[in-house]
Amino acid sequence: MIVVVRSSCVAMLLVMLGTAAACSSFREDSGTRSQDAGARPGDAAADTRVDDAGRNAGAEFCDGFDVGELGARWGSKQGHVKRVTDAFVSPGHALGIDLGAALGAPLEKAYLAKAAPFAPQLTVRAQLRAETSGKDAEIDLIAVDVKNPTGVGRWFLALVRHAGLFTLQEDVELPPGVGTDPRSDVHTALGVDFTDFRALELRIDFAGGKVDVVVGGSVVKSKAIVPVVAADAVEVRIGAAYVAGAIESARIRFDDVCIAPVP
């Protein structure tokens, strides 16, 4: 028997000098903002909170998952993605993906995808929460797939939950006869935790060959990447874009996602 213990907080009522204090929990029916219970001090300044209608002008695409049909403004949807109320940042919904027998869910890809013309820089911002169990579990939470990059056979970057760590993984195939880039398929540990909502940014400089991972307003990892000077397009996938390993359970939540530039 596999027993999965999830983080929660015990509600307390203290009647003292006419004041009361309480903490919220991660329950299917709570509808409370998880940030209220577990926010880190550094995340407030980097809050990516959006409303669905007001932040989609110009070259930035945003979705707070609160209005309209889920995924309708994304390019494609795969697997069992859902709108949830058990944990969110902007009231009162988030994007949810559940995986694993412990949660009564299949082990399969489930994500939203958005494509855009290639640009020299790309930024992906989100509030992310991911609770997983399983010794060798591997889940691509955010995937950036460059389509037909010039001079490169394949270019792919992912923020991954891998063997109990949150990592950054680059997967690059060089043209035949050139060899294999030593950075390809290597997991770089980020040293941060997303078991409660954290404000996350991936700042990708394709032309300059660099990616910065920003959490709570601070750069936690800078990594050299194989430069890309031109490509047909770039696609961003959020959720569980790739699933492998002995995943017992995974409960993934995204809120206030923004991708730029998206014409």
N, C-alpha and C positions, 0 to 999 in steps of 0.2 A: 504494500500500500504506500502510495506517495502522498505525503502531507505537505501542502504548500502554505506557508505562513506569510501573510501580507502585512505590510506596515499599516498601522492604524493608530488613532489616538483615542483615549478614553475621555468622553465628555465629562466635565466637572462643573459643578455650580457652586460658587463660593459667594455666600451672601455676607458681605462685609462692608460696612459703611455705605450701604445702599448700592453697591456695585456688584456686578456678576462677571465671571470670565468663563469662556468655553472654548473648546477646540473642535475642529471639524474632522471628519473621517473620510476615508476612501471607500464609500459604499455605493452600491448600484443605485440607490434611491436618494442619496444625500442631496445632490444638486448644489453642493457648496463649493466654493473656490478652494482648490487644494493649496493655492499660494497662501491662503490665510493661515493654514496649519503649518506649512513647512517651507516658507520662503526664506532664502538666504539674503543677508543684508545687501550683498553686491548685486542682486538681481533686480532690485527696484529701479535703479537708474537705467537699466537696459531692458525694461519692460517692453515687449513687442506688441502690446495689446492693440487690436485693430477692431474697427467695425467693418462688416462685409461690404457696405455700400460706399463708405467714405474714403477708402484708401486705394482705389483701383484706377485712379487717373494717371495719365502719363505713362512712364516706363516702369511702374511697379505693380505687380500682381499680388493681392493679399486675400486671405480667406480666414475668417474667424469661426467658420462652421456653424453659424448661428441662424442663418436665414437661407431660404431657397432649398432646392433639391441638392442633397449631398453630392459633391463632385461635378455638378452641372457645368461649372465654369472651368473645370480642368479638362485636359485633352482626353484622358482615358482613366478608367477605373478597373481594377482587377481584384477578384477575391472578395472576401467578406469584410468590407469596411463599413463602419456605422457611426452615427452621431450619438454621443453619449452625454450623460449628465452627472456621472459619478465623480468626475474631476475635470476642472477647466480653469482657465485664467480669465478670459472675457466672458461674462455671463451670457447664456447659461449652458453652452455646449462645447464639446471638443470632438475631434476625430478620434475614433477608437478602433483598435485592432486587438483581438484576443486570439492567442494560439495555444494549443496543447490540450491533452486529454484532461488535465486537472481543471481546466476551465470549460470543458465540453466543446472544444473548438478544434477544427482540423489544422494540421501542420502544412500550410500552403501560403504562397505569396498573397499579400493583400495590401494594395497601395493605391494612391492617386498619383497621376503623372501629368506634368505640364511641360510642353515643348515651346521653345523660342528660338529665334535666329541667333546664331553664334555672335558673341561680343567678346572683346579682349578681357573683360572682367565680369564676374558673376557673384552676387551675394544671395545667400539663402538664410533667412532669419525665421526662428520658430521658438515657441515654448514647447519643450519636450519633457515627457515623463515616461520611463520605461522600467518595468519590473520584470525580471526574467529569472528562471531557474532551470538548471540543466548544465552539467559539467562542460560539455563541448558545444553548447548552443552557439549558433552564429546567425545573426539577423542584420541585414542591411536596413538601417532606420532611415537614412537619407542617402540617395544615390544620384550622382551626377554623371550622365552618359553623353559624351560628345560624339555626334554622328559624323562619320567619314572625315576625321581630322586629316589635314594635309600632312604628309610625311610620317604618319603614325597609323599602324593597322587598327589599333583600338585604344581608346582613352576613357578610363572609368575611375571615379573616385567615390568612396562611400564612408559614411560614419556608421560604425558597426558595433553591435553588442557581440563580443567575441570572447568565449571562454571566461565569462564573468567580468570582463573589462569593457570599457568603452574605448574604441580605437578608431584611427583613421587608416583607410586602406586604399592604395592606388593600384590600379590594374592596367598596365600599358603593354600593348603588343607592338613591337617595332616592325618595320617592313622586312620581308624575307632577305636574309643575308646580312642584316645589320646586327642581329643578335638580340639578347634579352636585356632590358633595362634592369639593373640590380634593385631598383626601388619597387619593381612590380610585385604585387601580391604580398607585400610586407605590411604587417599590422603595427602601427605606431600608437602606443598607449597614450591616452590623453590625461590620465591622472585626475579625472573628475567623475562625478556620480550624477545620474539623472533619475534616481529613484523617487524624487519629487520634482515638480516642474522647475526647470532652469531655462533662463533666456540664452539661446544659442545662436551664433552666427558662423556661417562658413563664408569667408571672404576669399574668393578664388581669383588669382591673377594669372590667367592663361598665358598672356604675352610675357609676363615677367617670370613665370615658372615658380609660383609660390602660392601657398594656401595658409591662411591664418584661421585658427579655431578660437572663437571668442565666446566665453561663458560668463554670464553675469557682468558683462562690460569689460572683462579683462582677457587679454590674449593668453590662452593656456598652452597653445602649441603653434609654432610656425614650422612649416615643412616645405622643402624644395620639391617641386613637381616637374615632370617633363613638360616643357612649354608647348603650347599649341598656338599657331599663328593664324590658322583659318580652318573652318569646318562648315558643314552644311547646316547644322543646328545643334542645340543642346537640350537634353531632356532631364528634368528633375523629378525624382520619384520619392514620395514620403510614405512611411508606414512600415511594411515588411516586404521590401523589394526583393530580398533573397532570404531563403530560410534553409538551414542545414543543421545537422548535429542532433544531439540528444536533448531536445527542448522538452522540458516537463511542462512549463507554462510560460507565457509571455503576455503581459498586459501593457500595451503601448498606447500613449495618448499624445496627440499633437494639438496645439492651439495657436492661433494668431500667426499663421505662416505667411511670409512675404518673400517673393522672388523678384530680383531686379538685375538687369533690365528685362522687361517683357513688354514689347510694344502693344 
